[in-house]
Amino acid sequence: MTSLPIRSVAVVGAGLMGHGIAQVFAQAGYPVALYDKDPAALERALAGIRANLRLLEEHGLSTPTAAEQTLARLTLAHDLAPAVAGVDLVVEAVYEDLAVKQEVFHTLDRLCPPTTILASNTSGLSATALAQATSRPDRVLVTHFWNPPHLIPLVEVVRAPTTSEATVQTVVALLRAVGKVPVVVQKDIPGFVGNRLQYALFREAVALVQAGVVSPEDVDTVVRLSLGRRYGVIGPLETADLNGVDLFARIAHYLYPTLDCAQDTQPYHQRLVAEGRLGVRVGRGFYDWTPERAQARIR
């Protein structure tokens, strides 16, 4: 089956991910409508895109002319119907709540032309459940961009059982055209691929801190200066091939039984939440944060 042309894009939700996704398509030459019902969110989104473009310029990755062209392709919208009228692709990037997203998809299904592809940027919710909220389940799928979307190449493309091959091919071709690396996830499972791997590591990291084996700082140091650097160039299965599949089997035999297998949030993590230690936005989480430290890590 051949892919269908995408000429215009709308992004619904102008938050942290939405404005970055809109930037990706606008930078690549596509007219983009960025919708949010909150005018203040749209103002923050535009400021965020401008800041992103300035940072790219500072590092020699863009020019003032290119930035102006990107911004010229972007339309901010606080009225959903005209924002999505006639577009070929809508990427939903609203709050990570299934019921909220299903309502958005139901509304988009009513407002958009029948040929429009509806995609969600969810990081782990069911593509199948979203498709069921529409009358076009063959044209619904997940496009999970990673934060920050204008910098991270990977996009997980998750198909529901009802998603047509033409829809998948169309979205994959578009993502490649805008400089992304799409990976098609063939089964609609919670967390997809990236977050399942991330949370397996996170669960073990919390368990090690909880058991007093190591501090949060040292857990992060181990990951950054070993696995983090290695996995930037070679994945875990390639590593197993290079070191020996039989060796990895022997290590797994004695190590797997000792790994954490918690089926819910561990007590250490629960305590942080109960104490209001919610991370950078409140100044405390696993670490203590000042605004300066947070900004330095983000940059």
BAVEXDO-457548 format. One line per 5 residues: number of its first residue (from 1); their letters; for each residue x negated, y, z negated of N, C-alpha, C. Coordinates in steps of 0.2 Angstrom, whole numbers. Each point is the difference from the previous one (the first is absolute). Layout:
NUM> a> X Y Z X Y Z X Y Z | ...
***
This chain:
1> mtslp> -4 -6 0 4 6 0 -4 6 0 | 1 5 4 -4 6 0 2 5 -5 | -4 4 -2 1 6 -5 4 5 3 | 3 4 -4 4 6 2 -4 6 -1 | 1 5 4 -4 7 -2 3 3 -6
6> irsva> -5 3 -3 2 5 -6 -2 7 2 | 4 4 0 -1 7 2 0 5 -6 | 4 -2 -5 1 5 -5 1 -4 -7 | -1 3 -5 0 -3 -7 3 5 -5 | 4 -3 -4 2 3 -6 -2 -3 -7
11> vvgag> -2 3 -5 -2 -3 -6 5 3 -5 | 3 -5 -4 5 2 -5 -3 0 -7 | -1 5 -3 -3 0 -7 -7 4 1 | -1 6 -3 -6 4 1 -4 -1 -6 | 0 -5 -4 -5 -1 -6 -7 -2 2
16> lmghg> -3 -3 -5 -7 -2 1 -2 -3 6 | 4 -5 2 -1 -4 6 3 3 6 | 6 2 -1 4 3 6 -4 5 4 | -3 5 -4 -3 6 4 -6 -3 3 | -4 -5 -3 -6 -3 3 2 -4 7
21> iaqvf> 5 -3 -1 3 -4 6 2 5 6 | 3 5 -2 2 5 5 -6 3 3 | -5 1 -4 -7 3 3 -3 -5 5 | 0 -6 -2 -3 -5 5 3 0 7 | 7 0 0 3 0 7 -1 7 3
26> aqagy> 0 6 -3 -1 6 3 -7 1 2 | -5 -2 -4 -7 0 3 -1 -4 6 | 4 -5 1 -1 -4 6 4 2 6 | 3 6 -1 4 3 6 7 -1 0 | 3 -3 -5 7 -1 0 4 5 -3
31> pvaly> 6 3 3 4 4 -4 3 -3 -6 | 0 3 -6 2 -4 -6 5 5 -4 | 6 -3 -2 4 4 -4 -1 -3 -7 | -1 4 -5 -1 -2 -7 5 2 -4 | 5 -4 -3 6 2 -3 -1 -2 -8
36> dkdpa> 3 5 -4 1 -1 -7 5 5 -2 | 5 -3 -4 5 4 -3 -2 6 -4 | -6 -1 -3 -3 5 -5 -4 5 4 | 2 6 1 -5 5 3 -7 1 -3 | 0 -1 -6 -6 1 -4 -5 -6 2
41> alera> 3 -6 1 -4 -5 2 -3 1 7 | 4 3 5 -2 1 6 -6 6 0 | 0 4 -4 -5 5 -1 -6 -3 -3 | 0 -4 -4 -5 -4 -3 -3 -5 5 | 4 -3 4 -3 -4 6 -4 4 5
46> lagir> 3 6 2 -4 4 5 -7 2 -3 | 1 2 -7 -7 2 -3 -5 -6 0 | 3 -6 -2 -4 -6 0 -3 -1 7 | 4 0 5 -3 -1 7 -5 5 2 | 1 6 -2 -5 5 2 -7 -1 -4
51> anlrl> 1 -2 -6 -6 -2 -4 -4 -6 3 | 4 -5 2 -3 -6 3 -4 2 6 | 3 5 4 -3 2 6 -6 4 -1 | 0 4 -5 -6 4 -2 -6 -5 -2 | 2 -5 -4 -5 -4 -2 -3 -4 6
56> leehg> 4 -2 4 -3 -3 6 -4 4 4 | 1 7 1 -4 5 3 -7 0 -4 | 1 0 -7 -6 1 -4 -5 -5 2 | 2 -6 1 -4 -6 1 -1 -1 8 | 2 4 4 -2 0 7 5 -5 4
61> lstpt> 5 -2 -3 5 -5 3 6 3 4 | 0 7 0 5 3 3 -2 8 2 | 4 3 3 -2 7 2 6 5 -2 | -1 6 -1 6 5 -1 5 -1 6 | -2 -1 6 5 0 5 4 -6 0
66> aaeqt> -3 -6 -2 3 -6 -1 5 0 -5 | -2 4 -6 5 0 -6 6 4 2 | -1 6 4 5 4 3 5 -4 4 | -3 -4 4 5 -4 5 4 -6 -4 | -4 -2 -6 4 -5 -4 6 3 -3
71> larlt> -1 6 -3 5 4 -4 6 2 5 | -2 1 6 5 2 5 4 -5 2 | -2 -7 -1 4 -5 2 5 -2 -6 | -1 3 -5 4 -2 -6 6 5 -1 | 6 -3 -1 6 3 -2 2 -2 -7
76> lahdl> 1 5 -4 2 -1 -7 8 0 0 | 3 -5 -3 8 0 1 3 -1 -7 | 5 3 -2 4 -1 -6 7 -3 2 | 1 -1 6 7 -2 2 -2 -7 4 | 2 -6 -2 -2 -6 2 3 -1 7
81> apava> 6 1 2 3 -2 6 -4 3 6 | -2 7 0 -4 2 6 -7 -2 0 | -2 -2 -6 -7 -2 0 -1 -7 3 | 5 -4 0 -1 -7 3 4 -1 6 | 3 6 3 4 -1 6 -5 -1 6
86> gvdlv> 1 -6 3 -4 -1 6 -7 -2 -1 | -2 -1 -6 -7 -3 -1 0 -7 2 | -6 -3 1 -1 -7 2 -2 -4 -6 | -3 3 -5 -2 -3 -6 1 4 -6 | 3 -3 -5 0 4 -7 -4 -5 -5
91> veavy> -4 4 -4 -4 -3 -5 3 2 -7 | 3 -4 -4 3 2 -6 -6 -1 -5 | 0 6 -4 -5 0 -6 3 3 -6 | 5 -2 -2 4 2 -6 -2 -4 -6 | 3 2 -6 -2 -3 -6 0 -8 0
96> edlav> -4 -3 -3 -1 -8 0 5 -3 -4 | 7 0 3 5 -3 -3 5 -3 5 | 1 -7 0 3 -3 5 7 3 2 | 4 1 -5 7 3 1 -1 7 3 | -4 4 -2 -1 6 3 -2 0 8
101> kqevf> -5 -5 1 -2 -1 7 6 -3 4 | 3 -4 -3 6 -3 4 5 5 2 | 1 5 -4 5 5 1 -3 5 6 | -6 1 -1 -3 4 6 0 -4 6 | -1 -6 0 0 -4 7 7 0 2
106> htldr> 5 -1 -4 7 0 2 2 7 3 | -3 5 -3 2 7 3 -4 1 7 | -6 -2 0 -4 0 6 3 -4 6 | 3 -6 -2 3 -4 5 6 4 3 | 3 4 -4 6 3 3 -2 7 4
111> lcppt> -5 3 -2 -2 6 3 -5 -1 6 | -3 -5 1 -5 -1 5 3 -4 6 | -3 2 6 2 -4 6 -1 -8 -1 | 3 -4 3 0 -7 -1 -7 -3 2 | -4 4 4 -6 -3 2 -6 2 -5
116> tilas> 2 5 -5 -6 2 -4 -2 -6 -5 | -6 0 -1 -3 -5 -4 -1 3 -7 | 2 -4 -5 0 3 -7 -5 -4 -4 | -5 4 -3 -5 -4 -4 0 3 -7 | -3 -4 -4 0 2 -7 -8 0 -2
121> ntsgl> -2 5 -4 -7 0 -3 0 -3 -7 | 5 -4 -1 0 -4 -7 -7 -4 -1 | -2 0 -6 -6 -4 -1 1 -7 -2 | 6 -2 0 1 -7 -2 8 -2 0 | 4 4 1 7 -2 0 2 -3 6
126> satal> 6 -4 0 2 -4 6 2 3 6 | -4 -2 5 2 2 7 7 -2 2 | 2 -7 -2 6 -3 1 6 4 -3 | -1 2 -6 5 4 -4 1 6 3 | -5 4 3 1 6 4 4 -1 6
131> aqats> -2 -5 4 3 -2 6 7 -1 -1 | 2 -3 -5 7 -2 -2 5 6 -1 | -4 6 -1 4 6 -1 2 4 6 | -2 -3 6 1 3 6 4 -5 5 | 2 3 6 3 -4 5 -5 -1 5
136> rpdrv> -6 1 -1 -5 -1 5 -6 -4 -3 | 1 -6 -3 -5 -4 -4 -6 -2 5 | 1 0 6 -6 -1 5 -4 5 0 | 2 6 -2 -5 6 1 -2 3 -7 | 0 -4 -5 -2 2 -6 -6 -4 -3
141> lvthf> -5 4 -3 -6 -4 -2 -4 5 -5 | -5 -3 -3 -4 4 -5 -6 2 3 | -2 7 -1 -7 2 2 -3 3 -6 | -4 -4 -3 -3 2 -7 -7 3 1 | 0 7 0 -6 4 0 -3 -1 -7
146> wnpph> -6 1 0 -4 0 -6 -2 8 -2 | 0 1 -6 -1 7 -2 -8 1 -1 | -3 6 3 4 5 4 1 -2 7 | 6 0 3 1 -3 7 -4 4 5 | -2 6 0 -4 3 5 -7 -2 0
151> liplv> -2 -4 -5 -7 -2 0 -1 -8 0 | 5 -4 -3 -1 -7 -1 3 -3 7 | -4 -4 3 2 -3 7 5 -5 0 | 1 -4 -5 4 -6 0 8 2 -1 | 4 -3 4 7 0 -1 3 -7 1
156> evvra> 3 -2 -6 3 -7 1 7 1 3 | 1 -4 5 6 0 4 4 -6 -2 | 6 0 -4 3 -5 -3 7 -1 4 | 1 -6 3 6 -1 4 5 -4 -5 | 6 2 1 5 -5 -3 2 -5 5
161> pttse> 3 -6 -2 2 -5 5 4 2 6 | 3 6 -1 4 3 5 -3 4 5 | -6 3 -2 -4 5 4 -2 -3 7 | 1 3 5 -1 -2 7 -8 0 1 | -2 -4 4 -7 0 2 -2 7 4
166> atvqt> 5 2 4 -1 7 3 -1 6 -5 | 4 -1 -5 -1 6 -5 -7 -1 -3 | -2 -6 -2 -7 -1 -3 -5 3 5 | 0 -2 6 -5 2 5 0 7 1 | 6 3 0 1 8 1 -4 3 -6
171> vvall> 1 -2 -6 -3 4 -6 -7 -2 0 | -2 -6 1 -7 -1 0 -4 4 5 | 3 0 6 -3 4 6 -1 8 -2 | 5 2 -4 0 7 -2 -5 1 -5 | 0 -4 -5 -5 1 -5 -7 0 2
176> ravgk> -2 -5 5 -6 0 3 -2 7 4 | 6 2 3 -1 6 4 -2 6 -5 | 2 0 -6 -1 6 -5 -6 -2 -4 | -4 -5 2 -6 -1 -3 0 -5 -7 | 6 -3 -1 0 -5 -5 -1 -7 2
181> vpvvv> -1 -4 -5 -1 -7 1 5 -4 -3 | 5 -2 4 6 -3 -3 -1 -8 -1 | 2 -3 -5 0 -7 -1 7 -2 -1 | 3 -5 4 6 -2 0 1 -5 -5 | 4 1 -5 2 -5 -6 6 -4 3
186> qkdip> -1 -6 1 5 -5 3 6 -2 -4 | -1 1 -7 5 -2 -5 1 5 -5 | 7 2 -1 2 5 -4 -1 -2 -8 | -5 1 -3 -2 -2 -6 -1 6 -5 | 2 0 -6 -1 6 -5 -8 2 0
191> gfvgn> -1 6 1 -7 3 0 -4 -1 6 | 3 -4 5 -3 -1 7 -7 -3 -2 | -5 2 3 -7 -2 0 -4 4 -5 | -1 6 2 -5 5 -4 2 0 -7 | 6 1 -2 2 1 -7 0 -6 -4
196> rlqya> 1 -6 3 -1 -6 -3 -7 -1 -2 | -5 1 5 -7 0 -2 -2 5 -5 | 3 6 0 -2 5 -4 2 -1 -7 | 7 -3 -1 2 -1 -7 -3 -7 -3 | -2 -4 4 -4 -6 -2 -6 2 -4
201> lfrea> -4 5 3 -6 3 -3 2 4 -6 | 6 4 1 2 4 -6 1 -4 -6 | 4 -5 1 2 -4 -5 -6 -3 -4 | -5 -2 4 -6 -3 -4 -4 6 -3 | 0 6 3 -4 5 -3 3 2 -7
206> valvq> 7 1 0 3 1 -6 -1 -5 -5 | 0 -7 2 -1 -5 -5 -7 0 -3 | -5 2 4 -7 0 -3 0 6 -5 | 3 6 2 0 5 -5 3 -2 -6 | 6 -3 0 4 -2 -5 -3 -5 -5
211> agvvs> -4 -4 3 -4 -5 -4 -6 2 -3 | -2 7 2 -6 3 -3 -6 -3 3 | 0 -3 6 -5 -2 4 -4 6 3 | 3 5 2 -3 6 3 4 6 -1 | -3 6 1 4 6 0 3 2 6
216> pedvd> 5 4 0 3 2 7 -5 3 4 | -5 4 -2 -5 3 4 -4 -5 3 | -2 -5 -4 -4 -5 3 3 -5 5 | 7 -1 -1 3 -4 5 0 4 7 | 1 6 0 0 4 6 -7 1 3
221> tvvrl> -5 0 -4 -7 0 2 -1 -7 4 | 2 -5 -3 -1 -7 3 3 0 7 | 6 2 0 4 0 7 -3 5 5 | -2 6 -2 -2 5 4 -7 -2 3 | -4 -3 -4 -7 -1 2 -2 -7 2
226> slgrr> 6 -4 1 -2 -7 2 6 -2 5 | 6 -2 -2 5 -2 5 2 6 4 | 1 6 -3 2 6 4 -5 1 6 | -6 0 -1 -5 1 6 0 -6 5 | 1 -6 -3 0 -6 4 6 0 5
231> ygvig> 6 1 -3 6 -1 3 1 6 5 | -4 5 0 0 5 6 -2 -3 6 | -4 -5 0 -3 -3 6 1 -7 1 | 2 -4 -5 2 -7 1 5 -2 -5 | 5 -4 2 6 -2 -4 -2 -6 -4
236> pleta> 5 -2 -5 -1 -5 -4 -1 -7 3 | 4 -1 6 -1 -7 3 -6 0 5 | -2 5 3 -6 0 3 -6 -1 -5 | 0 3 -6 -5 -1 -5 0 -7 -2 | 6 -4 0 0 -7 -2 -4 -4 5
241> dlngv> 2 2 7 -3 -4 5 -8 1 0 | -2 6 -1 -8 2 0 -3 -4 -6 | 3 0 -6 -3 -3 -6 2 -8 0 | 5 -2 3 1 -7 0 7 -2 -3 | 5 -2 4 6 -2 -2 0 -5 -6
246> dlfar> -4 -4 1 -1 -5 -6 -2 3 -6 | -5 5 0 -2 3 -6 6 4 -3 | 4 3 4 6 4 -3 5 -5 -3 | 0 -6 3 5 -5 -3 -3 -2 -7 | -6 -1 -1 -3 -2 -6 1 5 -5
251> iahyl> -1 7 2 1 5 -5 7 1 -2 | 4 0 5 8 0 -1 2 -5 -5 | -3 -6 0 2 -6 -4 -1 2 -7 | -5 3 -2 -1 1 -7 2 7 -2 | 1 5 5 1 7 -2 8 1 0
256> yptld> 4 -3 5 7 2 0 4 -1 -6 | -2 -6 -4 4 -1 -6 -1 5 -5 | -6 4 0 -1 5 -5 2 7 2 | 3 1 6 2 7 2 7 1 -3 | 1 7 0 7 2 -3 6 -2 4
261> caqdt> 5 -2 -3 6 -2 4 6 3 -2 | -1 6 -3 6 3 -3 6 1 5 | 6 -1 -2 6 1 4 3 7 0 | -3 4 -5 3 6 -1 -6 5 -2 | 2 6 -1 -5 5 -2 -3 -2 -7
266> qpyhq> -7 0 0 -3 -2 -6 1 5 -6 | -1 -3 -6 1 5 -6 -4 6 0 | -6 0 2 -5 6 0 3 5 5 | 3 -2 6 3 4 5 6 3 -3 | 4 -4 -3 6 2 -3 -1 5 -5
271> rlvae> -5 -1 -4 -2 5 -6 -1 7 3 | -4 0 6 -2 7 3 7 3 2 | 4 -3 3 7 3 2 4 2 -6 | 0 -4 -5 4 2 -6 -3 6 -4 | -7 1 1 -3 6 -3 0 6 4
276> grlgv> 3 -1 6 0 6 5 -6 1 3 | -5 -5 0 -6 1 4 1 -3 7 | 3 5 4 2 -2 7 -5 2 5 | -5 2 -1 -5 2 5 -2 7 1 | -2 2 6 -3 6 1 5 6 -1
281> rvgrg> 6 -1 1 5 5 0 2 2 -7 | -2 -4 -5 1 2 -7 -7 1 -4 | -5 -1 4 -7 0 -3 -3 -6 -4 | 4 -5 0 -3 -6 -4 3 -6 4 | -3 -5 0 2 -7 3 -5 -5 -3
286> fydwt> -3 -4 5 -6 -4 -2 -6 4 -2 | 0 6 3 -5 5 -2 3 7 -2 | -4 4 -3 2 7 -2 -2 4 6 | 5 5 2 -1 4 7 1 7 -2 | -5 4 3 1 7 1 2 2 7
291> peraq> 3 5 1 1 2 7 -6 0 4 | -6 2 -2 -6 0 4 -2 -7 1 | 0 -4 -4 -2 -7 1 5 -3 5 | 6 1 -1 5 -3 5 -1 3 7 | -1 6 1 -1 3 6 -7 -3 4
296> arir> -5 -1 -5 -6 -2 3 1 -7 3 | 4 -4 -4 1 -7 3 4 0 6 | 5 4 0 4 0 6 -4 2 7 | -4 5 -1 -4 3 5 -6 -5 2
***
